[in-house]
Amino acid sequence: MFRVSRAAASLCRATPVAREAWKKTSTGLVGLPVDPNARVNLAQKQNDILEKIKIIPEHTGYRKAVEAISKYRLKVLDSSLTDEQVEDEINCGQLEELIVQADDELGLIQFYYDERIWERREALDKIDQEMKGPRPNPWEW
């Protein structure tokens, strides 16, 4: 049988202010330490992403998606929610994990730019449209 200590049980019933005063000691993930400034660091990473994504042409779906996600995350981070509520609202992991994701995104933006992936995507779309051509009427034999 699983037992919960009185301290843990009282923390579950604590007010949001009391829960926020409790300091996180572990992410529970091997190799991912707690970042005491995770919220500020994540906001900075999201701003870095918004700045760096400008190297990608505005019309690309990738840029539009990255901008939308980063702006949404910044909006949530700027709210008066607790860190736990922010994590729940964003629904993509702990703040520390989101920082790792942001670092990965910054690297991906550079790769996307260096390889000019949008040009490849546009070429594939053009080939796809050419292959489809006009559709024959199935009722005419």
One Martini backbone bead per residue (centre of mass of N, CA, C, O) as a GRO file, in nm:
protein
  141
    1MET     BB    1   0.097   0.036   0.021
    2PHE     BB    2   0.045   0.372  -0.027
    3ARG     BB    3   0.212   0.643   0.138
    4VAL     BB    4   0.145   0.960   0.278
    5SER     BB    5   0.261   1.218   0.402
    6ARG     BB    6   0.161   1.485   0.578
    7ALA     BB    7   0.321   1.695   0.420
    8ALA     BB    8   0.223   1.610   0.138
    9ALA     BB    9  -0.079   1.637   0.193
   10SER     BB   10  -0.071   1.941   0.269
   11LEU     BB   11   0.043   2.039  -0.004
   12CYS     BB   12  -0.204   1.955  -0.177
   13ARG     BB   13  -0.391   2.166   0.006
   14ALA     BB   14  -0.253   2.403  -0.064
   15THR     BB   15  -0.201   2.692  -0.160
   16PRO     BB   16  -0.058   2.845  -0.422
   17VAL     BB   17   0.139   3.009  -0.251
   18ALA     BB   18   0.253   2.771  -0.087
   19ARG     BB   19   0.349   2.604  -0.331
   20GLU     BB   20   0.546   2.823  -0.442
   21ALA     BB   21   0.736   2.822  -0.185
   22TRP     BB   22   0.806   2.564  -0.280
   23LYS     BB   23   1.098   2.391  -0.357
   24LYS     BB   24   1.251   2.256  -0.609
   25THR     BB   25   1.476   1.956  -0.619
   26SER     BB   26   1.342   1.800  -0.875
   27THR     BB   27   1.258   1.664  -1.195
   28GLY     BB   28   1.296   1.340  -1.233
   29LEU     BB   29   1.538   1.374  -1.442
   30VAL     BB   30   1.796   1.257  -1.590
   31GLY     BB   31   2.020   1.532  -1.631
   32LEU     BB   32   1.788   1.739  -1.508
   33PRO     BB   33   1.806   2.014  -1.357
   34VAL     BB   34   1.725   2.255  -1.159
   35ASP     BB   35   1.578   2.579  -1.232
   36PRO     BB   36   1.535   2.863  -1.045
   37ASN     BB   37   1.506   3.041  -1.344
   38ALA     BB   38   1.310   2.915  -1.560
   39ARG     BB   39   1.110   3.134  -1.643
   40VAL     BB   40   1.316   3.344  -1.740
   41ASN     BB   41   1.478   3.158  -1.932
   42LEU     BB   42   1.241   3.084  -2.115
   43ALA     BB   43   1.170   3.368  -2.207
   44GLN     BB   44   1.443   3.421  -2.341
   45LYS     BB   45   1.431   3.188  -2.545
   46GLN     BB   46   1.173   3.283  -2.689
   47ASN     BB   47   1.297   3.551  -2.781
   48ASP     BB   48   1.527   3.422  -2.943
   49ILE     BB   49   1.347   3.279  -3.142
   50LEU     BB   50   1.198   3.531  -3.254
   51GLU     BB   51   1.461   3.648  -3.367
   52LYS     BB   52   1.582   3.405  -3.538
   53ILE     BB   53   1.330   3.341  -3.732
   54LYS     BB   54   1.382   3.590  -3.931
   55ILE     BB   55   1.563   3.415  -4.142
   56ILE     BB   56   1.292   3.317  -4.222
   57PRO     BB   57   1.052   3.315  -4.425
   58GLU     BB   58   0.728   3.429  -4.374
   59HIS     BB   59   0.564   3.204  -4.559
   60THR     BB   60   0.636   2.983  -4.376
   61GLY     BB   61   0.517   2.739  -4.174
   62TYR     BB   62   0.743   2.723  -3.970
   63ARG     BB   63   0.748   3.016  -3.879
   64LYS     BB   64   0.454   3.039  -3.793
   65ALA     BB   65   0.465   2.816  -3.575
   66VAL     BB   66   0.696   2.923  -3.400
   67GLU     BB   67   0.572   3.197  -3.335
   68ALA     BB   68   0.310   3.096  -3.204
   69ILE     BB   69   0.438   2.933  -2.976
   70SER     BB   70   0.616   3.153  -2.847
   71LYS     BB   71   0.390   3.359  -2.791
   72TYR     BB   72   0.223   3.177  -2.612
   73ARG     BB   73   0.439   3.118  -2.396
   74LEU     BB   74   0.480   3.415  -2.315
   75LYS     BB   75   0.192   3.467  -2.223
   76VAL     BB   76   0.196   3.255  -1.998
   77LEU     BB   77   0.452   3.362  -1.847
   78ASP     BB   78   0.311   3.658  -1.797
   79SER     BB   79   0.140   3.544  -1.606
   80SER     BB   80  -0.006   3.467  -1.272
   81LEU     BB   81   0.097   3.195  -1.273
   82THR     BB   82   0.219   2.924  -1.177
   83ASP     BB   83   0.448   2.703  -1.268
   84GLU     BB   84   0.252   2.463  -1.272
   85GLN     BB   85   0.036   2.607  -1.448
   86VAL     BB   86   0.216   2.656  -1.687
   87GLU     BB   87   0.275   2.361  -1.748
   88ASP     BB   88  -0.023   2.285  -1.791
   89GLU     BB   89  -0.087   2.487  -2.019
   90ILE     BB   90   0.138   2.398  -2.220
   91ASN     BB   91   0.181   2.078  -2.221
   92CYS     BB   92   0.536   2.001  -2.247
   93GLY     BB   93   0.635   2.016  -1.954
   94GLN     BB   94   0.877   2.130  -1.793
   95LEU     BB   95   1.056   2.408  -1.784
   96GLU     BB   96   1.326   2.263  -1.833
   97GLU     BB   97   1.228   2.120  -2.092
   98LEU     BB   98   1.158   2.381  -2.251
   99ILE     BB   99   1.449   2.478  -2.265
  100VAL     BB  100   1.555   2.244  -2.432
  101GLN     BB  101   1.361   2.286  -2.668
  102ALA     BB  102   1.461   2.571  -2.736
  103ASP     BB  103   1.749   2.492  -2.806
  104ASP     BB  104   1.666   2.303  -3.036
  105GLU     BB  105   1.520   2.518  -3.206
  106LEU     BB  106   1.763   2.699  -3.259
  107GLY     BB  107   1.913   2.478  -3.421
  108LEU     BB  108   1.688   2.429  -3.634
  109ILE     BB  109   1.680   2.704  -3.760
  110GLN     BB  110   1.966   2.696  -3.871
  111PHE     BB  111   1.928   2.443  -4.042
  112TYR     BB  112   1.692   2.545  -4.214
  113TYR     BB  113   1.861   2.771  -4.335
  114ASP     BB  114   2.117   2.627  -4.445
  115GLU     BB  115   1.922   2.415  -4.620
  116ARG     BB  116   1.667   2.543  -4.737
  117ILE     BB  117   1.389   2.387  -4.686
  118TRP     BB  118   1.165   2.560  -4.823
  119GLU     BB  119   1.261   2.496  -5.113
  120ARG     BB  120   1.207   2.195  -5.106
  121ARG     BB  121   0.906   2.212  -5.036
  122GLU     BB  122   0.825   2.373  -5.290
  123ALA     BB  123   0.924   2.163  -5.496
  124LEU     BB  124   0.743   1.932  -5.398
  125ASP     BB  125   0.473   2.078  -5.439
  126LYS     BB  126   0.506   2.116  -5.745
  127ILE     BB  127   0.529   1.819  -5.821
  128ASP     BB  128   0.261   1.733  -5.700
  129GLN     BB  129   0.082   1.913  -5.884
  130GLU     BB  130   0.184   1.795  -6.157
  131MET     BB  131   0.093   1.497  -6.100
  132LYS     BB  132  -0.207   1.545  -6.072
  133GLY     BB  133  -0.358   1.726  -6.225
  134PRO     BB  134  -0.611   1.652  -6.402
  135ARG     BB  135  -0.901   1.497  -6.336
  136PRO     BB  136  -1.064   1.236  -6.416
  137ASN     BB  137  -1.361   1.117  -6.522
  138PRO     BB  138  -1.513   0.827  -6.403
  139TRP     BB  139  -1.768   0.841  -6.621
  140GLU     BB  140  -1.541   0.841  -6.839
  141TRP     BB  141  -1.426   0.598  -7.090
   0.00000   0.00000   0.00000
